[in-house]
Amino acid sequence: MNRIRTINIHEAKTHLSRLVEQAAQGESFVIAKAGKPMVKVVALQTPMAHQVRRIGFLAGRIKVPDDFDQMGSEQIAPLFEGTRPAQY
């Protein structure tokens, strides 16, 4: 069984750069103050290269109408003008 290492706060301050680097490599640790565990330092879960979202991944698969920015303008404009929109 692998126990998580406990570091006192003074040692953590003294060796913070090294400890952070070790945590980033998967070596989690706990910082304690007066023997009482306070925080656990672990590496962030970053996405793998194949999990990263790609901009433009639907290029060529969908069609956006040329007038997409005008769609519904007859119903939306009156809302800004304080009048009632025309019925559908």
PyMOL Python script that loads the backbone (N, CA, C, O; Angstrom):
from pymol import cmd

cmd.read_pdbstr("""\
ATOM      1  N   MET A   1       0.853  -1.190   0.000  1.00  0.00           N
ATOM      2  CA  MET A   1       0.000   0.000   0.000  1.00  0.00           C
ATOM      3  C   MET A   1       0.893   1.244   0.000  1.00  0.00           C
ATOM      4  O   MET A   1       1.849   1.334   0.770  1.00  0.00           O
ATOM      5  N   ASN A   2       0.573   2.182  -0.855  1.00  0.00           N
ATOM      6  CA  ASN A   2       1.389   3.378  -1.030  1.00  0.00           C
ATOM      7  C   ASN A   2       0.818   4.520  -0.174  1.00  0.00           C
ATOM      8  O   ASN A   2      -0.273   5.014  -0.457  1.00  0.00           O
ATOM      9  N   ARG A   3       1.539   4.935   0.858  1.00  0.00           N
ATOM     10  CA  ARG A   3       1.088   6.042   1.714  1.00  0.00           C
ATOM     11  C   ARG A   3       1.515   7.371   1.116  1.00  0.00           C
ATOM     12  O   ARG A   3       2.591   7.495   0.531  1.00  0.00           O
ATOM     13  N   ILE A   4       0.651   8.356   1.274  1.00  0.00           N
ATOM     14  CA  ILE A   4       0.974   9.706   0.804  1.00  0.00           C
ATOM     15  C   ILE A   4       1.913  10.349   1.820  1.00  0.00           C
ATOM     16  O   ILE A   4       1.673  10.293   3.026  1.00  0.00           O
ATOM     17  N   ARG A   5       2.960  10.948   1.329  1.00  0.00           N
ATOM     18  CA  ARG A   5       3.977  11.600   2.155  1.00  0.00           C
ATOM     19  C   ARG A   5       3.386  12.861   2.791  1.00  0.00           C
ATOM     20  O   ARG A   5       2.639  13.597   2.147  1.00  0.00           O
ATOM     21  N   THR A   6       3.723  13.099   4.045  1.00  0.00           N
ATOM     22  CA  THR A   6       3.294  14.303   4.756  1.00  0.00           C
ATOM     23  C   THR A   6       4.517  15.190   4.970  1.00  0.00           C
ATOM     24  O   THR A   6       5.558  14.735   5.443  1.00  0.00           O
ATOM     25  N   ILE A   7       4.368  16.463   4.613  1.00  0.00           N
ATOM     26  CA  ILE A   7       5.446  17.458   4.711  1.00  0.00           C
ATOM     27  C   ILE A   7       4.974  18.552   5.664  1.00  0.00           C
ATOM     28  O   ILE A   7       3.830  18.997   5.582  1.00  0.00           O
ATOM     29  N   ASN A   8       5.856  18.987   6.572  1.00  0.00           N
ATOM     30  CA  ASN A   8       5.435  20.090   7.435  1.00  0.00           C
ATOM     31  C   ASN A   8       5.481  21.398   6.635  1.00  0.00           C
ATOM     32  O   ASN A   8       6.186  21.498   5.631  1.00  0.00           O
ATOM     33  N   ILE A   9       4.743  22.364   7.080  1.00  0.00           N
ATOM     34  CA  ILE A   9       4.562  23.601   6.322  1.00  0.00           C
ATOM     35  C   ILE A   9       5.883  24.350   6.121  1.00  0.00           C
ATOM     36  O   ILE A   9       6.089  24.957   5.070  1.00  0.00           O
ATOM     37  N   HIS A  10       6.763  24.319   7.094  1.00  0.00           N
ATOM     38  CA  HIS A  10       8.062  24.996   6.959  1.00  0.00           C
ATOM     39  C   HIS A  10       8.884  24.353   5.837  1.00  0.00           C
ATOM     40  O   HIS A  10       9.447  25.051   4.994  1.00  0.00           O
ATOM     41  N   GLU A  11       8.945  23.027   5.833  1.00  0.00           N
ATOM     42  CA  GLU A  11       9.681  22.328   4.780  1.00  0.00           C
ATOM     43  C   GLU A  11       9.039  22.580   3.412  1.00  0.00           C
ATOM     44  O   GLU A  11       9.740  22.739   2.413  1.00  0.00           O
ATOM     45  N   ALA A  12       7.698  22.615   3.375  1.00  0.00           N
ATOM     46  CA  ALA A  12       6.998  22.864   2.113  1.00  0.00           C
ATOM     47  C   ALA A  12       7.349  24.245   1.558  1.00  0.00           C
ATOM     48  O   ALA A  12       7.546  24.397   0.352  1.00  0.00           O
ATOM     49  N   LYS A  13       7.426  25.246   2.429  1.00  0.00           N
ATOM     50  CA  LYS A  13       7.799  26.591   1.975  1.00  0.00           C
ATOM     51  C   LYS A  13       9.236  26.617   1.468  1.00  0.00           C
ATOM     52  O   LYS A  13       9.541  27.265   0.467  1.00  0.00           O
ATOM     53  N   THR A  14      10.106  25.912   2.162  1.00  0.00           N
ATOM     54  CA  THR A  14      11.514  25.894   1.789  1.00  0.00           C
ATOM     55  C   THR A  14      11.756  25.198   0.449  1.00  0.00           C
ATOM     56  O   THR A  14      12.605  25.631  -0.331  1.00  0.00           O
ATOM     57  N   HIS A  15      11.024  24.136   0.183  1.00  0.00           N
ATOM     58  CA  HIS A  15      11.259  23.312  -1.002  1.00  0.00           C
ATOM     59  C   HIS A  15      10.061  23.298  -1.962  1.00  0.00           C
ATOM     60  O   HIS A  15       9.836  22.310  -2.660  1.00  0.00           O
ATOM     61  N   LEU A  16       9.302  24.387  -1.993  1.00  0.00           N
ATOM     62  CA  LEU A  16       8.059  24.408  -2.754  1.00  0.00           C
ATOM     63  C   LEU A  16       8.241  24.062  -4.231  1.00  0.00           C
ATOM     64  O   LEU A  16       7.478  23.257  -4.765  1.00  0.00           O
ATOM     65  N   SER A  17       9.219  24.641  -4.896  1.00  0.00           N
ATOM     66  CA  SER A  17       9.418  24.372  -6.324  1.00  0.00           C
ATOM     67  C   SER A  17       9.640  22.883  -6.590  1.00  0.00           C
ATOM     68  O   SER A  17       9.034  22.312  -7.497  1.00  0.00           O
ATOM     69  N   ARG A  18      10.493  22.274  -5.814  1.00  0.00           N
ATOM     70  CA  ARG A  18      10.780  20.842  -5.990  1.00  0.00           C
ATOM     71  C   ARG A  18       9.538  20.000  -5.703  1.00  0.00           C
ATOM     72  O   ARG A  18       9.244  19.054  -6.435  1.00  0.00           O
ATOM     73  N   LEU A  19       8.815  20.341  -4.644  1.00  0.00           N
ATOM     74  CA  LEU A  19       7.619  19.582  -4.276  1.00  0.00           C
ATOM     75  C   LEU A  19       6.523  19.695  -5.330  1.00  0.00           C
ATOM     76  O   LEU A  19       5.849  18.713  -5.639  1.00  0.00           O
ATOM     77  N   VAL A  20       6.347  20.891  -5.878  1.00  0.00           N
ATOM     78  CA  VAL A  20       5.345  21.086  -6.928  1.00  0.00           C
ATOM     79  C   VAL A  20       5.709  20.273  -8.158  1.00  0.00           C
ATOM     80  O   VAL A  20       4.842  19.662  -8.782  1.00  0.00           O
ATOM     81  N   GLU A  21       6.966  20.265  -8.502  1.00  0.00           N
ATOM     82  CA  GLU A  21       7.420  19.475  -9.656  1.00  0.00           C
ATOM     83  C   GLU A  21       7.152  17.992  -9.426  1.00  0.00           C
ATOM     84  O   GLU A  21       6.707  17.292 -10.335  1.00  0.00           O
ATOM     85  N   GLN A  22       7.420  17.515  -8.223  1.00  0.00           N
ATOM     86  CA  GLN A  22       7.161  16.111  -7.903  1.00  0.00           C
ATOM     87  C   GLN A  22       5.666  15.796  -7.961  1.00  0.00           C
ATOM     88  O   GLN A  22       5.265  14.744  -8.457  1.00  0.00           O
ATOM     89  N   ALA A  23       4.848  16.717  -7.449  1.00  0.00           N
ATOM     90  CA  ALA A  23       3.395  16.513  -7.492  1.00  0.00           C
ATOM     91  C   ALA A  23       2.903  16.468  -8.938  1.00  0.00           C
ATOM     92  O   ALA A  23       2.032  15.668  -9.279  1.00  0.00           O
ATOM     93  N   ALA A  24       3.459  17.322  -9.773  1.00  0.00           N
ATOM     94  CA  ALA A  24       3.075  17.340 -11.185  1.00  0.00           C
ATOM     95  C   ALA A  24       3.422  16.020 -11.865  1.00  0.00           C
ATOM     96  O   ALA A  24       2.781  15.637 -12.844  1.00  0.00           O
ATOM     97  N   GLN A  25       4.431  15.326 -11.350  1.00  0.00           N
ATOM     98  CA  GLN A  25       4.836  14.029 -11.887  1.00  0.00           C
ATOM     99  C   GLN A  25       4.031  12.885 -11.262  1.00  0.00           C
ATOM    100  O   GLN A  25       4.294  11.718 -11.552  1.00  0.00           O
ATOM    101  N   GLY A  26       3.058  13.206 -10.414  1.00  0.00           N
ATOM    102  CA  GLY A  26       2.197  12.180  -9.840  1.00  0.00           C
ATOM    103  C   GLY A  26       2.492  11.814  -8.399  1.00  0.00           C
ATOM    104  O   GLY A  26       1.842  10.924  -7.851  1.00  0.00           O
ATOM    105  N   GLU A  27       3.453  12.473  -7.771  1.00  0.00           N
ATOM    106  CA  GLU A  27       3.801  12.189  -6.376  1.00  0.00           C
ATOM    107  C   GLU A  27       3.053  13.144  -5.451  1.00  0.00           C
ATOM    108  O   GLU A  27       3.606  14.154  -5.014  1.00  0.00           O
ATOM    109  N   SER A  28       1.802  12.826  -5.155  1.00  0.00           N
ATOM    110  CA  SER A  28       0.977  13.666  -4.285  1.00  0.00           C
ATOM    111  C   SER A  28       1.571  13.722  -2.889  1.00  0.00           C
ATOM    112  O   SER A  28       2.301  12.819  -2.481  1.00  0.00           O
ATOM    113  N   PHE A  29       1.255  14.789  -2.152  1.00  0.00           N
ATOM    114  CA  PHE A  29       1.711  14.893  -0.769  1.00  0.00           C
ATOM    115  C   PHE A  29       0.743  15.753   0.022  1.00  0.00           C
ATOM    116  O   PHE A  29      -0.082  16.469  -0.546  1.00  0.00           O
ATOM    117  N   VAL A  30       0.852  15.674   1.329  1.00  0.00           N
ATOM    118  CA  VAL A  30       0.003  16.431   2.242  1.00  0.00           C
ATOM    119  C   VAL A  30       0.884  17.425   2.978  1.00  0.00           C
ATOM    120  O   VAL A  30       1.993  17.092   3.394  1.00  0.00           O
ATOM    121  N   ILE A  31       0.386  18.654   3.141  1.00  0.00           N
ATOM    122  CA  ILE A  31       1.092  19.658   3.938  1.00  0.00           C
ATOM    123  C   ILE A  31       0.394  19.716   5.295  1.00  0.00           C
ATOM    124  O   ILE A  31      -0.824  19.874   5.380  1.00  0.00           O
ATOM    125  N   ALA A  32       1.198  19.586   6.355  1.00  0.00           N
ATOM    126  CA  ALA A  32       0.658  19.592   7.708  1.00  0.00           C
ATOM    127  C   ALA A  32       1.192  20.796   8.480  1.00  0.00           C
ATOM    128  O   ALA A  32       2.304  21.265   8.238  1.00  0.00           O
ATOM    129  N   LYS A  33       0.380  21.280   9.408  1.00  0.00           N
ATOM    130  CA  LYS A  33       0.779  22.379  10.292  1.00  0.00           C
ATOM    131  C   LYS A  33       0.629  21.873  11.722  1.00  0.00           C
ATOM    132  O   LYS A  33      -0.464  21.489  12.138  1.00  0.00           O
ATOM    133  N   ALA A  34       1.708  21.873  12.456  1.00  0.00           N
ATOM    134  CA  ALA A  34       1.728  21.360  13.831  1.00  0.00           C
ATOM    135  C   ALA A  34       1.229  19.916  13.866  1.00  0.00           C
ATOM    136  O   ALA A  34       0.524  19.514  14.792  1.00  0.00           O
ATOM    137  N   GLY A  35       1.605  19.142  12.843  1.00  0.00           N
ATOM    138  CA  GLY A  35       1.234  17.733  12.790  1.00  0.00           C
ATOM    139  C   GLY A  35      -0.168  17.453  12.283  1.00  0.00           C
ATOM    140  O   GLY A  35      -0.544  16.295  12.109  1.00  0.00           O
ATOM    141  N   LYS A  36      -0.954  18.514  12.042  1.00  0.00           N
ATOM    142  CA  LYS A  36      -2.340  18.344  11.568  1.00  0.00           C
ATOM    143  C   LYS A  36      -2.373  18.529  10.048  1.00  0.00           C
ATOM    144  O   LYS A  36      -1.981  19.586   9.552  1.00  0.00           O
ATOM    145  N   PRO A  37      -2.835  17.520   9.302  1.00  0.00           N
ATOM    146  CA  PRO A  37      -2.925  17.652   7.847  1.00  0.00           C
ATOM    147  C   PRO A  37      -3.826  18.826   7.462  1.00  0.00           C
ATOM    148  O   PRO A  37      -4.937  18.959   7.975  1.00  0.00           O
ATOM    149  N   MET A  38      -3.336  19.678   6.551  1.00  0.00           N
ATOM    150  CA  MET A  38      -4.087  20.871   6.144  1.00  0.00           C
ATOM    151  C   MET A  38      -4.574  20.796   4.692  1.00  0.00           C
ATOM    152  O   MET A  38      -5.739  21.067   4.403  1.00  0.00           O
ATOM    153  N   VAL A  39      -3.659  20.421   3.783  1.00  0.00           N
ATOM    154  CA  VAL A  39      -4.011  20.367   2.360  1.00  0.00           C
ATOM    155  C   VAL A  39      -3.314  19.187   1.699  1.00  0.00           C
ATOM    156  O   VAL A  39      -2.267  18.720   2.148  1.00  0.00           O
ATOM    157  N   LYS A  40      -3.923  18.730   0.633  1.00  0.00           N
ATOM    158  CA  LYS A  40      -3.309  17.682  -0.186  1.00  0.00           C
ATOM    159  C   LYS A  40      -2.943  18.311  -1.521  1.00  0.00           C
ATOM    160  O   LYS A  40      -3.773  18.978  -2.139  1.00  0.00           O
ATOM    161  N   VAL A  41      -1.725  18.109  -1.967  1.00  0.00           N
ATOM    162  CA  VAL A  41      -1.258  18.652  -3.245  1.00  0.00           C
ATOM    163  C   VAL A  41      -1.198  17.501  -4.247  1.00  0.00           C
ATOM    164  O   VAL A  41      -0.498  16.511  -4.037  1.00  0.00           O
ATOM    165  N   VAL A  42      -1.944  17.652  -5.337  1.00  0.00           N
ATOM    166  CA  VAL A  42      -1.998  16.628  -6.383  1.00  0.00           C
ATOM    167  C   VAL A  42      -1.848  17.304  -7.741  1.00  0.00           C
ATOM    168  O   VAL A  42      -2.094  18.502  -7.882  1.00  0.00           O
ATOM    169  N   ALA A  43      -1.444  16.526  -8.730  1.00  0.00           N
ATOM    170  CA  ALA A  43      -1.323  17.054 -10.089  1.00  0.00           C
ATOM    171  C   ALA A  43      -2.715  17.335 -10.651  1.00  0.00           C
ATOM    172  O   ALA A  43      -3.666  16.610 -10.361  1.00  0.00           O
ATOM    173  N   LEU A  44      -2.825  18.383 -11.451  1.00  0.00           N
ATOM    174  CA  LEU A  44      -4.083  18.675 -12.138  1.00  0.00           C
ATOM    175  C   LEU A  44      -4.325  17.630 -13.208  1.00  0.00           C
ATOM    176  O   LEU A  44      -3.386  17.124 -13.822  1.00  0.00           O
ATOM    177  N   GLN A  45      -5.571  17.315 -13.422  1.00  0.00           N
ATOM    178  CA  GLN A  45      -5.925  16.370 -14.476  1.00  0.00           C
ATOM    179  C   GLN A  45      -6.057  17.159 -15.776  1.00  0.00           C
ATOM    180  O   GLN A  45      -7.054  17.851 -15.983  1.00  0.00           O
ATOM    181  N   THR A  46      -5.079  17.061 -16.634  1.00  0.00           N
ATOM    182  CA  THR A  46      -5.121  17.749 -17.909  1.00  0.00           C
ATOM    183  C   THR A  46      -5.558  16.768 -18.984  1.00  0.00           C
ATOM    184  O   THR A  46      -5.232  15.583 -18.903  1.00  0.00           O
ATOM    185  N   PRO A  47      -6.290  17.237 -19.992  1.00  0.00           N
ATOM    186  CA  PRO A  47      -6.767  16.325 -21.033  1.00  0.00           C
ATOM    187  C   PRO A  47      -5.618  15.795 -21.882  1.00  0.00           C
ATOM    188  O   PRO A  47      -4.627  16.486 -22.115  1.00  0.00           O
ATOM    189  N   MET A  48      -5.769  14.569 -22.333  1.00  0.00           N
ATOM    190  CA  MET A  48      -4.807  13.973 -23.254  1.00  0.00           C
ATOM    191  C   MET A  48      -4.982  14.655 -24.611  1.00  0.00           C
ATOM    192  O   MET A  48      -6.015  15.278 -24.855  1.00  0.00           O
ATOM    193  N   ALA A  49      -4.003  14.548 -25.487  1.00  0.00           N
ATOM    194  CA  ALA A  49      -4.046  15.210 -26.790  1.00  0.00           C
ATOM    195  C   ALA A  49      -5.299  14.826 -27.574  1.00  0.00           C
ATOM    196  O   ALA A  49      -5.876  15.673 -28.256  1.00  0.00           O
ATOM    197  N   HIS A  50      -5.724  13.585 -27.490  1.00  0.00           N
ATOM    198  CA  HIS A  50      -6.906  13.151 -28.245  1.00  0.00           C
ATOM    199  C   HIS A  50      -8.209  13.619 -27.602  1.00  0.00           C
ATOM    200  O   HIS A  50      -9.269  13.460 -28.208  1.00  0.00           O
ATOM    201  N   GLN A  51      -8.171  14.192 -26.394  1.00  0.00           N
ATOM    202  CA  GLN A  51      -9.368  14.677 -25.714  1.00  0.00           C
ATOM    203  C   GLN A  51      -9.581  16.176 -25.890  1.00  0.00           C
ATOM    204  O   GLN A  51     -10.633  16.695 -25.517  1.00  0.00           O
ATOM    205  N   VAL A  52      -8.619  16.867 -26.444  1.00  0.00           N
ATOM    206  CA  VAL A  52      -8.707  18.317 -26.594  1.00  0.00           C
ATOM    207  C   VAL A  52      -9.741  18.648 -27.672  1.00  0.00           C
ATOM    208  O   VAL A  52      -9.765  18.037 -28.741  1.00  0.00           O
ATOM    209  N   ARG A  53     -10.595  19.629 -27.364  1.00  0.00           N
ATOM    210  CA  ARG A  53     -11.619  20.033 -28.328  1.00  0.00           C
ATOM    211  C   ARG A  53     -10.970  20.792 -29.481  1.00  0.00           C
ATOM    212  O   ARG A  53     -10.098  21.637 -29.278  1.00  0.00           O
ATOM    213  N   ARG A  54     -11.406  20.477 -30.672  1.00  0.00           N
ATOM    214  CA  ARG A  54     -10.831  21.095 -31.866  1.00  0.00           C
ATOM    215  C   ARG A  54     -11.836  22.062 -32.494  1.00  0.00           C
ATOM    216  O   ARG A  54     -12.995  21.710 -32.714  1.00  0.00           O
ATOM    217  N   ILE A  55     -11.385  23.264 -32.774  1.00  0.00           N
ATOM    218  CA  ILE A  55     -12.216  24.235 -33.472  1.00  0.00           C
ATOM    219  C   ILE A  55     -12.299  23.810 -34.933  1.00  0.00           C
ATOM    220  O   ILE A  55     -11.290  23.452 -35.541  1.00  0.00           O
ATOM    221  N   GLY A  56     -13.494  23.850 -35.486  1.00  0.00           N
ATOM    222  CA  GLY A  56     -13.678  23.517 -36.891  1.00  0.00           C
ATOM    223  C   GLY A  56     -13.836  22.039 -37.165  1.00  0.00           C
ATOM    224  O   GLY A  56     -13.736  21.622 -38.319  1.00  0.00           O
ATOM    225  N   PHE A  57     -14.080  21.224 -36.139  1.00  0.00           N
ATOM    226  CA  PHE A  57     -14.171  19.786 -36.367  1.00  0.00           C
ATOM    227  C   PHE A  57     -15.392  19.387 -37.181  1.00  0.00           C
ATOM    228  O   PHE A  57     -15.450  18.261 -37.676  1.00  0.00           O
ATOM    229  N   LEU A  58     -16.385  20.289 -37.336  1.00  0.00           N
ATOM    230  CA  LEU A  58     -17.558  19.988 -38.161  1.00  0.00           C
ATOM    231  C   LEU A  58     -17.488  20.653 -39.538  1.00  0.00           C
ATOM    232  O   LEU A  58     -18.467  20.643 -40.284  1.00  0.00           O
ATOM    233  N   ALA A  59     -16.339  21.227 -39.872  1.00  0.00           N
ATOM    234  CA  ALA A  59     -16.194  21.896 -41.169  1.00  0.00           C
ATOM    235  C   ALA A  59     -16.542  20.924 -42.293  1.00  0.00           C
ATOM    236  O   ALA A  59     -16.027  19.808 -42.360  1.00  0.00           O
ATOM    237  N   GLY A  60     -17.422  21.378 -43.162  1.00  0.00           N
ATOM    238  CA  GLY A  60     -17.829  20.562 -44.291  1.00  0.00           C
ATOM    239  C   GLY A  60     -18.946  19.583 -43.982  1.00  0.00           C
ATOM    240  O   GLY A  60     -19.464  18.943 -44.897  1.00  0.00           O
ATOM    241  N   ARG A  61     -19.326  19.448 -42.735  1.00  0.00           N
ATOM    242  CA  ARG A  61     -20.384  18.507 -42.346  1.00  0.00           C
ATOM    243  C   ARG A  61     -21.727  19.175 -42.131  1.00  0.00           C
ATOM    244  O   ARG A  61     -22.770  18.526 -42.207  1.00  0.00           O
ATOM    245  N   ILE A  62     -21.704  20.484 -41.859  1.00  0.00           N
ATOM    246  CA  ILE A  62     -22.957  21.212 -41.654  1.00  0.00           C
ATOM    247  C   ILE A  62     -22.986  22.422 -42.561  1.00  0.00           C
ATOM    248  O   ILE A  62     -21.943  22.879 -43.027  1.00  0.00           O
ATOM    249  N   LYS A  63     -24.174  22.943 -42.815  1.00  0.00           N
ATOM    250  CA  LYS A  63     -24.343  24.124 -43.658  1.00  0.00           C
ATOM    251  C   LYS A  63     -25.042  25.190 -42.835  1.00  0.00           C
ATOM    252  O   LYS A  63     -26.129  24.956 -42.307  1.00  0.00           O
ATOM    253  N   VAL A  64     -24.433  26.348 -42.723  1.00  0.00           N
ATOM    254  CA  VAL A  64     -25.032  27.478 -42.024  1.00  0.00           C
ATOM    255  C   VAL A  64     -25.636  28.386 -43.088  1.00  0.00           C
ATOM    256  O   VAL A  64     -24.929  28.809 -44.003  1.00  0.00           O
ATOM    257  N   PRO A  65     -26.939  28.698 -42.989  1.00  0.00           N
ATOM    258  CA  PRO A  65     -27.570  29.555 -43.993  1.00  0.00           C
ATOM    259  C   PRO A  65     -26.884  30.921 -44.072  1.00  0.00           C
ATOM    260  O   PRO A  65     -26.409  31.445 -43.064  1.00  0.00           O
ATOM    261  N   ASP A  66     -26.839  31.484 -45.266  1.00  0.00           N
ATOM    262  CA  ASP A  66     -26.214  32.796 -45.451  1.00  0.00           C
ATOM    263  C   ASP A  66     -26.889  33.873 -44.617  1.00  0.00           C
ATOM    264  O   ASP A  66     -26.234  34.828 -44.199  1.00  0.00           O
ATOM    265  N   ASP A  67     -28.196  33.736 -44.366  1.00  0.00           N
ATOM    266  CA  ASP A  67     -28.940  34.753 -43.618  1.00  0.00           C
ATOM    267  C   ASP A  67     -29.151  34.367 -42.148  1.00  0.00           C
ATOM    268  O   ASP A  67     -30.102  34.829 -41.517  1.00  0.00           O
ATOM    269  N   PHE A  68     -28.261  33.516 -41.597  1.00  0.00           N
ATOM    270  CA  PHE A  68     -28.462  33.041 -40.226  1.00  0.00           C
ATOM    271  C   PHE A  68     -28.530  34.177 -39.222  1.00  0.00           C
ATOM    272  O   PHE A  68     -29.199  34.046 -38.197  1.00  0.00           O
ATOM    273  N   ASP A  69     -27.853  35.296 -39.489  1.00  0.00           N
ATOM    274  CA  ASP A  69     -27.861  36.408 -38.545  1.00  0.00           C
ATOM    275  C   ASP A  69     -29.112  37.279 -38.672  1.00  0.00           C
ATOM    276  O   ASP A  69     -29.301  38.209 -37.888  1.00  0.00           O
ATOM    277  N   GLN A  70     -29.963  36.983 -39.650  1.00  0.00           N
ATOM    278  CA  GLN A  70     -31.210  37.722 -39.823  1.00  0.00           C
ATOM    279  C   GLN A  70     -32.424  36.885 -39.442  1.00  0.00           C
ATOM    280  O   GLN A  70     -33.540  37.401 -39.377  1.00  0.00           O
ATOM    281  N   MET A  71     -32.214  35.608 -39.191  1.00  0.00           N
ATOM    282  CA  MET A  71     -33.328  34.705 -38.877  1.00  0.00           C
ATOM    283  C   MET A  71     -34.043  35.179 -37.616  1.00  0.00           C
ATOM    284  O   MET A  71     -33.400  35.436 -36.599  1.00  0.00           O
ATOM    285  N   GLY A  72     -35.350  35.293 -37.675  1.00  0.00           N
ATOM    286  CA  GLY A  72     -36.160  35.709 -36.535  1.00  0.00           C
ATOM    287  C   GLY A  72     -36.150  37.192 -36.280  1.00  0.00           C
ATOM    288  O   GLY A  72     -36.679  37.639 -35.262  1.00  0.00           O
ATOM    289  N   SER A  73     -35.558  37.988 -37.180  1.00  0.00           N
ATOM    290  CA  SER A  73     -35.463  39.432 -36.924  1.00  0.00           C
ATOM    291  C   SER A  73     -36.829  40.108 -36.849  1.00  0.00           C
ATOM    292  O   SER A  73     -36.992  41.103 -36.143  1.00  0.00           O
ATOM    293  N   GLU A  74     -37.813  39.572 -37.576  1.00  0.00           N
ATOM    294  CA  GLU A  74     -39.163  40.173 -37.510  1.00  0.00           C
ATOM    295  C   GLU A  74     -39.775  40.011 -36.119  1.00  0.00           C
ATOM    296  O   GLU A  74     -40.559  40.853 -35.682  1.00  0.00           O
ATOM    297  N   GLN A  75     -39.425  38.949 -35.437  1.00  0.00           N
ATOM    298  CA  GLN A  75     -39.955  38.728 -34.091  1.00  0.00           C
ATOM    299  C   GLN A  75     -39.087  39.403 -33.025  1.00  0.00           C
ATOM    300  O   GLN A  75     -39.602  39.820 -31.988  1.00  0.00           O
ATOM    301  N   ILE A  76     -37.793  39.513 -33.265  1.00  0.00           N
ATOM    302  CA  ILE A  76     -36.883  40.052 -32.251  1.00  0.00           C
ATOM    303  C   ILE A  76     -36.880  41.580 -32.224  1.00  0.00           C
ATOM    304  O   ILE A  76     -36.891  42.171 -31.144  1.00  0.00           O
ATOM    305  N   ALA A  77     -36.866  42.230 -33.385  1.00  0.00           N
ATOM    306  CA  ALA A  77     -36.788  43.696 -33.448  1.00  0.00           C
ATOM    307  C   ALA A  77     -37.878  44.378 -32.639  1.00  0.00           C
ATOM    308  O   ALA A  77     -37.568  45.309 -31.896  1.00  0.00           O
ATOM    309  N   PRO A  78     -39.145  43.965 -32.742  1.00  0.00           N
ATOM    310  CA  PRO A  78     -40.176  44.638 -31.947  1.00  0.00           C
ATOM    311  C   PRO A  78     -39.945  44.533 -30.438  1.00  0.00           C
ATOM    312  O   PRO A  78     -40.377  45.412 -29.693  1.00  0.00           O
ATOM    313  N   LEU A  79     -39.287  43.499 -29.984  1.00  0.00           N
ATOM    314  CA  LEU A  79     -39.021  43.370 -28.551  1.00  0.00           C
ATOM    315  C   LEU A  79     -38.085  44.472 -28.068  1.00  0.00           C
ATOM    316  O   LEU A  79     -38.204  44.931 -26.932  1.00  0.00           O
ATOM    317  N   PHE A  80     -37.152  44.902 -28.925  1.00  0.00           N
ATOM    318  CA  PHE A  80     -36.247  45.993 -28.579  1.00  0.00           C
ATOM    319  C   PHE A  80     -36.921  47.344 -28.737  1.00  0.00           C
ATOM    320  O   PHE A  80     -36.531  48.317 -28.091  1.00  0.00           O
ATOM    321  N   GLU A  81     -37.930  47.406 -29.592  1.00  0.00           N
ATOM    322  CA  GLU A  81     -38.626  48.670 -29.851  1.00  0.00           C
ATOM    323  C   GLU A  81     -39.791  48.891 -28.903  1.00  0.00           C
ATOM    324  O   GLU A  81     -40.400  49.960 -28.906  1.00  0.00           O
ATOM    325  N   GLY A  82     -40.105  47.893 -28.095  1.00  0.00           N
ATOM    326  CA  GLY A  82     -41.205  48.038 -27.151  1.00  0.00           C
ATOM    327  C   GLY A  82     -42.568  47.820 -27.777  1.00  0.00           C
ATOM    328  O   GLY A  82     -43.581  48.195 -27.187  1.00  0.00           O
ATOM    329  N   THR A  83     -42.618  47.230 -28.942  1.00  0.00           N
ATOM    330  CA  THR A  83     -43.901  46.927 -29.588  1.00  0.00           C
ATOM    331  C   THR A  83     -44.110  45.423 -29.574  1.00  0.00           C
ATOM    332  O   THR A  83     -43.226  44.666 -29.172  1.00  0.00           O
ATOM    333  N   ARG A  84     -45.291  44.995 -30.018  1.00  0.00           N
ATOM    334  CA  ARG A  84     -45.607  43.564 -30.032  1.00  0.00           C
ATOM    335  C   ARG A  84     -45.131  42.947 -31.329  1.00  0.00           C
ATOM    336  O   ARG A  84     -45.331  43.529 -32.396  1.00  0.00           O
ATOM    337  N   PRO A  85     -44.506  41.780 -31.263  1.00  0.00           N
ATOM    338  CA  PRO A  85     -44.075  41.110 -32.493  1.00  0.00           C
ATOM    339  C   PRO A  85     -45.280  40.583 -33.276  1.00  0.00           C
ATOM    340  O   PRO A  85     -46.327  40.272 -32.708  1.00  0.00           O
ATOM    341  N   ALA A  86     -45.104  40.495 -34.580  1.00  0.00           N
ATOM    342  CA  ALA A  86     -46.153  39.936 -35.438  1.00  0.00           C
ATOM    343  C   ALA A  86     -46.350  38.470 -35.068  1.00  0.00           C
ATOM    344  O   ALA A  86     -45.403  37.790 -34.674  1.00  0.00           O
ATOM    345  N   GLN A  87     -47.561  37.997 -35.195  1.00  0.00           N
ATOM    346  CA  GLN A  87     -47.869  36.593 -34.919  1.00  0.00           C
ATOM    347  C   GLN A  87     -47.267  35.705 -35.976  1.00  0.00           C
ATOM    348  O   GLN A  87     -47.130  36.110 -37.130  1.00  0.00           O
ATOM    349  N   TYR A  88     -46.912  34.522 -35.600  1.00  0.00           N
ATOM    350  CA  TYR A  88     -46.293  33.571 -36.519  1.00  0.00           C
ATOM    351  C   TYR A  88     -47.300  33.094 -37.522  1.00  0.00           C
ATOM    352  O   TYR A  88     -46.973  32.282 -38.388  1.00  0.00           O
TER     353      TYR A  88
END
""", "prot")
cmd.dss("prot")
cmd.show_as("cartoon", "prot")
cmd.util.cbc("prot")
cmd.orient("prot")
